[in-house]
């Protein structure tokens, strides 16, 4: 739903992680610890052969939905306070530390859990996106049934939908119909 050419790698990683579930069609990509591991291995956030369990999957889904809540706030909507609290509690249990190298710095895990390096990679992606000014451009679709994460590349950063042709058109048609019939327009 988005052109990847202009999306920085850190922002793309966060967006893609949030989009491992598509609420509109109820499609979950991370259905097992093995699928979670494979997703992180493909993005070089976890070594091949890492063994994850159901608790790791639950933790990763908590991080994902917490990030979705943050991106909802970026889009100008009230964020789910419960999801933010769960995200903060989860991240407190998986501390990260700053590591310097000859090519710069990054956040790495300070926890000895199998999921630690992957979560540290996501947190480092948030740091990089904040540093390069792209963090606030990550948003979720304003359509309640969609909530697909996207990168707002518009000049004024006022984009509201994952796709103008899909969700944007749907919402605008619903509003126009509501105005014509005297009903309350949807959000």
Residue frames relative to the residue before (quaternion, step in Angstrom):
aa qw qx qy qz dx dy dz
X 1.0000 0.0000 0.0000 0.0000 0.00 0.00 0.00
X 0.7530 0.3175 -0.1644 0.5525 3.57 1.24 -0.14
X 0.4451 -0.6652 0.5256 0.2883 3.54 -1.12 0.65
X 0.3281 -0.7914 0.4876 0.1681 3.59 -0.50 1.16
X 0.4878 0.7038 -0.4294 0.2869 3.62 1.15 -0.43
X 0.7874 0.3281 -0.1736 0.4923 3.60 0.88 -0.84
X 0.5583 0.6082 -0.3911 0.4068 3.58 1.25 0.10
X 0.4057 -0.7180 0.5063 0.2521 3.60 -0.62 1.08
X 0.6607 -0.5594 0.3359 0.3711 3.56 -1.12 0.72
X 0.6571 0.5099 -0.3258 0.4495 3.62 0.88 -0.85
X 0.6676 0.4868 -0.2976 0.4782 3.58 0.92 -0.89
X 0.6340 0.5355 -0.3281 0.4512 3.59 1.01 -0.80
X 0.6347 0.5351 -0.3297 0.4497 3.58 0.97 -0.84
X 0.6750 0.4829 -0.2933 0.4745 3.58 0.85 -0.95
X 0.6547 0.5149 -0.3105 0.4581 3.58 0.88 -0.95
X 0.6910 0.4838 -0.2857 0.4548 3.57 0.84 -0.95
X 0.6263 0.5231 -0.3419 0.4660 3.59 1.05 -0.68
X 0.6500 0.4969 -0.3143 0.4814 3.59 0.92 -0.87
X 0.7218 0.4459 -0.2456 0.4690 3.60 1.01 -0.76
X 0.3867 0.7033 -0.5101 0.3092 3.61 1.13 0.45
X 0.7046 0.2430 -0.2466 0.6194 3.55 1.30 0.08
X 0.1748 -0.7603 0.6165 0.1060 3.55 -1.05 0.79
X 0.3081 -0.8109 0.4665 0.1730 3.59 -0.01 1.31
X 0.6155 0.5934 -0.3532 0.3798 3.58 1.00 -0.79
X 0.7893 0.2184 -0.1302 0.5589 3.58 1.02 -0.72
X 0.4172 -0.7418 0.4349 0.2941 3.57 1.34 0.25
X 0.3855 0.6980 -0.5014 0.3359 3.55 0.83 1.08
X 0.1211 -0.7958 0.5932 0.0128 3.56 -0.62 1.21
X 0.3107 -0.7557 0.5521 0.1661 3.58 -0.79 1.05
X 0.7385 0.3978 -0.2083 0.5029 3.56 0.98 -0.91
X 0.0863 0.8537 -0.5032 0.1028 3.57 0.49 1.23
X 0.7906 0.1383 -0.0831 0.5907 3.59 1.24 -0.19
X 0.6503 -0.4993 0.3791 0.4290 3.58 -1.21 0.29
X 0.6336 0.5328 -0.3369 0.4486 3.61 1.05 -0.68
X 0.6438 0.5008 -0.3266 0.4776 3.61 1.01 -0.76
X 0.6196 0.5322 -0.3360 0.4691 3.57 1.06 -0.75
X 0.6527 0.5112 -0.3087 0.4663 3.58 0.88 -0.96
X 0.6678 0.5085 -0.3091 0.4471 3.58 0.85 -0.95
X 0.6254 0.5377 -0.3394 0.4524 3.60 1.01 -0.81
X 0.7005 0.4576 -0.2668 0.4782 3.59 0.89 -0.93
X 0.6216 0.5354 -0.3421 0.4582 3.62 1.03 -0.73
X 0.6373 0.5391 -0.3257 0.4440 3.61 0.96 -0.86
X 0.7381 0.3834 -0.2073 0.5151 3.58 1.13 -0.65
X 0.4610 -0.7298 0.3952 0.3143 3.54 1.35 0.34
X 0.4382 0.6798 -0.4645 0.3607 3.56 1.05 0.83
X 0.7697 0.1942 -0.1038 0.5992 3.55 1.31 -0.13
X 0.4789 -0.6700 0.4739 0.3116 3.60 -0.96 0.75
X 0.5728 -0.5626 0.4715 0.3648 3.54 -1.20 0.63
X 0.7796 0.3417 -0.2518 0.4605 3.56 -1.04 0.77
X 0.4234 0.6877 -0.4794 0.3435 3.59 1.24 0.03
X 0.2678 -0.7589 0.5752 0.1470 3.55 -0.96 0.89
X 0.0619 -0.7888 0.6115 -0.0023 3.55 -0.75 1.12
X 0.2555 -0.7673 0.5700 0.1449 3.53 -1.19 0.55
X 0.7465 -0.3943 0.2834 0.4549 3.58 -1.29 0.00
X 0.6277 0.5312 -0.3486 0.4498 3.63 1.02 -0.69
X 0.6227 0.5309 -0.3363 0.4662 3.61 1.08 -0.68
X 0.6349 0.5205 -0.3207 0.4724 3.55 1.01 -0.82
X 0.6492 0.5126 -0.3169 0.4641 3.60 0.90 -0.89
X 0.6517 0.5188 -0.3084 0.4594 3.56 0.96 -0.89
X 0.6659 0.5019 -0.3019 0.4621 3.59 0.90 -0.91
X 0.6540 0.5000 -0.3179 0.4703 3.60 0.98 -0.77
X 0.6065 0.5377 -0.3460 0.4726 3.59 1.12 -0.64
X 0.6425 0.5027 -0.3151 0.4850 3.58 0.98 -0.83
X 0.6534 0.5270 -0.3188 0.4400 3.58 0.89 -0.91
X 0.7185 0.4394 -0.2681 0.4677 3.58 0.79 -0.98
X 0.5875 0.5460 -0.3656 0.4723 3.58 1.18 -0.47
X 0.6497 0.4965 -0.3089 0.4858 3.56 0.99 -0.83
X 0.6070 0.5387 -0.3544 0.4645 3.61 1.04 -0.72
X 0.6419 0.5210 -0.3224 0.4611 3.61 0.98 -0.83
X 0.6349 0.5155 -0.3308 0.4708 3.60 0.99 -0.80
X 0.6838 0.4841 -0.2879 0.4639 3.58 0.89 -0.93
X 0.5693 0.5620 -0.3743 0.4690 3.57 1.17 -0.50
X 0.6383 0.5130 -0.3095 0.4834 3.56 1.05 -0.78
X 0.6183 0.5409 -0.3409 0.4571 3.59 1.04 -0.75
X 0.6881 0.4704 -0.2713 0.4814 3.59 1.11 -0.65
X 0.5994 -0.6142 0.3441 0.3809 3.57 1.28 0.13
X 0.5714 0.5710 -0.3846 0.4467 3.57 1.24 0.31
X 0.5725 -0.5648 0.4366 0.4032 3.59 -1.13 0.42
X 0.3628 -0.7294 0.5404 0.2106 3.56 -0.87 0.98
X 0.5378 -0.5967 0.4913 0.3366 3.55 -1.22 0.57
X 0.3556 -0.7709 0.4906 0.1963 3.57 -0.31 1.28
X 0.6283 0.5406 -0.3382 0.4457 3.61 1.01 -0.71
X 0.6562 0.4982 -0.3078 0.4758 3.58 0.98 -0.84
X 0.6435 0.5086 -0.3241 0.4714 3.58 1.03 -0.72
X 0.6399 0.5162 -0.3259 0.4667 3.60 0.98 -0.79
X 0.6631 0.4966 -0.3049 0.4699 3.58 0.93 -0.89
X 0.6174 0.5351 -0.3370 0.4679 3.59 1.05 -0.74
X 0.6860 0.4857 -0.2877 0.4591 3.58 0.81 -0.98
X 0.6455 0.5069 -0.3204 0.4731 3.60 0.99 -0.78
X 0.6512 0.5159 -0.3109 0.4617 3.57 0.97 -0.85
X 0.6863 0.4765 -0.2891 0.4674 3.57 0.88 -0.92
X 0.5955 0.5562 -0.3656 0.4498 3.60 1.10 -0.56
X 0.6842 0.4747 -0.2744 0.4809 3.58 1.14 -0.62
X 0.7314 0.3058 -0.1990 0.5761 3.58 1.29 -0.18
X 0.0547 -0.8537 0.5168 0.0324 3.58 0.55 1.11
X 0.2200 -0.7456 0.6165 0.1254 3.51 -1.26 0.60
X 0.1853 -0.7597 0.6138 0.1085 3.53 -1.28 0.41
X 0.5018 -0.6424 0.4895 0.3096 3.54 -1.21 0.52
X 0.0815 -0.7889 0.6090 0.0112 3.57 -0.87 1.00
X 0.2277 -0.7770 0.5773 0.1055 3.57 -0.86 1.03
X 0.0163 -0.7628 0.6464 -0.0051 3.52 -1.19 0.72
X 0.6964 -0.4783 0.3164 0.4315 3.58 -1.22 0.15
X 0.7133 0.4270 -0.2524 0.4951 3.59 1.19 -0.44
X 0.7799 -0.2762 0.1617 0.5379 3.62 1.18 0.25
X 0.4893 -0.6329 0.4983 0.3343 3.52 -1.10 -0.73
X 0.0114 -0.7780 0.6281 0.0054 3.52 -1.30 0.40
X 0.4792 -0.6306 0.5183 0.3226 3.53 -1.30 0.26
X 0.0536 -0.7843 0.6181 0.0023 3.55 -0.96 0.94
X 0.6301 -0.5624 0.3818 0.3755 3.54 -1.22 0.41
X 0.2199 -0.7371 0.6230 0.1422 3.50 -1.20 0.68
X 0.6033 0.5384 -0.3433 0.4778 3.57 1.34 0.07
X 0.4101 -0.7273 0.5019 0.2256 3.54 -1.12 0.64
X 0.4199 0.7066 -0.4726 0.3179 3.60 1.07 0.63
X 0.6084 -0.5705 0.3929 0.3872 3.61 -1.10 0.51
X 0.6951 0.4730 -0.2742 0.4669 3.59 1.06 -0.72
X 0.4547 0.7400 -0.4131 0.2738 3.59 1.24 -0.42
X 0.6932 0.4728 -0.3105 0.4467 3.64 0.73 -0.93
X 0.6545 0.5131 -0.3229 0.4517 3.61 0.99 -0.76
X 0.6609 0.4821 -0.3112 0.4837 3.59 0.93 -0.86
X 0.6194 0.5292 -0.3400 0.4698 3.60 1.02 -0.76
X 0.6329 0.5296 -0.3270 0.4604 3.60 1.04 -0.73
X 0.6498 0.4984 -0.3139 0.4805 3.57 1.03 -0.77
X 0.6548 0.5002 -0.3081 0.4754 3.58 0.95 -0.89
X 0.6381 0.5083 -0.3276 0.4766 3.59 1.03 -0.74
X 0.6144 0.5312 -0.3474 0.4686 3.61 1.07 -0.65
X 0.6135 0.5204 -0.3442 0.4841 3.60 1.06 -0.71
X 0.6436 0.5226 -0.3195 0.4589 3.59 0.93 -0.88
X 0.6822 0.4860 -0.2930 0.4611 3.59 0.85 -0.96
X 0.6527 0.5035 -0.3160 0.4697 3.59 0.99 -0.82
X 0.6337 0.5103 -0.3335 0.4763 3.60 1.03 -0.70
X 0.6670 0.5127 -0.3032 0.4476 3.59 0.96 -0.85
X 0.7574 0.3705 -0.2259 0.4880 3.60 0.93 -0.78
X 0.5676 -0.6541 0.3544 0.3527 3.59 1.29 0.22
X 0.5713 0.6178 -0.3832 0.3809 3.60 1.20 0.20
X 0.4434 0.7171 -0.4487 0.2964 3.62 1.23 -0.24
X 0.7069 0.4561 -0.2718 0.4673 3.61 0.83 -0.95
X 0.6078 0.5571 -0.3588 0.4375 3.62 1.20 -0.28
X 0.5805 0.5400 -0.3870 0.4707 3.59 1.25 -0.18
X 0.0701 0.8040 -0.5774 0.1237 3.56 -0.66 1.16
X 0.3105 -0.6928 0.5912 0.2722 3.54 -1.32 0.00
X 0.6622 -0.5488 0.3648 0.3569 3.50 -1.20 0.72
X 0.4930 -0.6818 0.4703 0.2664 3.56 -1.03 0.87
X 0.5669 0.5860 -0.3984 0.4202 3.59 1.18 -0.32
X 0.5029 -0.7094 0.4120 0.2722 3.58 -0.57 1.22
X 0.7257 0.4381 -0.2554 0.4651 3.57 0.92 -0.80
X 0.6577 0.5174 -0.3138 0.4486 3.60 1.21 -0.27
X 0.1374 0.8382 -0.5273 0.0208 3.58 0.37 -1.29
X 0.2766 0.7556 -0.5244 0.2785 3.56 1.14 0.76
X 0.3990 -0.7146 0.5198 0.2447 3.59 -0.88 0.88
X 0.0321 0.7914 -0.6089 0.0437 3.56 -1.06 0.79
X 0.4280 -0.6590 0.5548 0.2732 3.52 -1.34 0.31
X 0.2822 -0.7749 0.5468 0.1447 3.58 -0.61 1.16
X 0.0665 -0.8276 0.5573 -0.0058 3.55 -0.23 1.28
X 0.4038 0.7210 -0.4797 0.2949 3.59 1.23 0.15
X 0.6342 -0.5721 0.3658 0.3695 3.56 -1.10 0.69
X 0.7824 0.3254 -0.1748 0.5013 3.59 0.84 -0.92
X 0.3992 -0.7539 0.4382 0.2833 3.59 1.33 0.15
X 0.4533 0.6991 -0.4329 0.3440 3.57 1.04 0.79
X 0.3489 0.7482 -0.4984 0.2647 3.60 1.21 0.22
X 0.2128 -0.8187 0.5276 0.0783 3.59 -0.93 0.91
X 0.7761 0.3164 -0.1544 0.5233 3.58 1.16 -0.50
X 0.5971 -0.5668 0.4270 0.3740 3.53 -1.20 0.52
X 0.7905 0.0054 0.0374 0.6113 3.54 1.12 -0.72
X 0.4153 -0.6990 0.5188 0.2642 3.57 -0.82 0.94
X 0.6531 0.5290 -0.3178 0.4389 3.58 1.02 -0.75
X 0.7389 0.3809 -0.2212 0.5099 3.60 1.09 -0.63
X 0.8329 0.2257 -0.1071 0.4938 3.55 -0.11 -1.32
X 0.6413 0.5335 -0.3339 0.4389 3.60 0.92 -0.83
X 0.6615 0.4958 -0.2954 0.4789 3.55 0.93 -0.91
X 0.6373 0.5386 -0.3234 0.4463 3.59 0.95 -0.87
X 0.6876 0.4776 -0.2839 0.4675 3.59 0.83 -1.00
X 0.6643 0.5004 -0.3135 0.4583 3.59 0.90 -0.84
X 0.6424 0.5047 -0.3296 0.4733 3.60 1.00 -0.72
X 0.6386 0.5190 -0.3234 0.4672 3.61 1.00 -0.80
X 0.6500 0.5073 -0.3161 0.4694 3.59 0.99 -0.81
X 0.6555 0.5070 -0.3162 0.4619 3.57 0.90 -0.89
X 0.6426 0.5117 -0.3187 0.4729 3.58 0.97 -0.82
X 0.6486 0.5237 -0.3134 0.4549 3.59 0.96 -0.88
X 0.6475 0.5057 -0.3185 0.4728 3.59 0.99 -0.80
X 0.6662 0.5079 -0.3026 0.4547 3.60 0.93 -0.89
X 0.7673 0.3647 -0.1976 0.4891 3.58 0.96 -0.80
X 0.5047 -0.6824 0.4051 0.3399 3.58 1.27 -0.02
X 0.4781 0.6515 -0.4457 0.3853 3.57 1.22 0.43
X 0.5933 -0.5476 0.4425 0.3902 3.55 -1.28 0.28
X 0.3929 -0.7330 0.4965 0.2485 3.60 -0.72 1.01
X 0.5112 -0.6380 0.4757 0.3246 3.58 -1.12 0.64
X 0.5735 -0.5877 0.4509 0.3499 3.54 -1.30 0.36
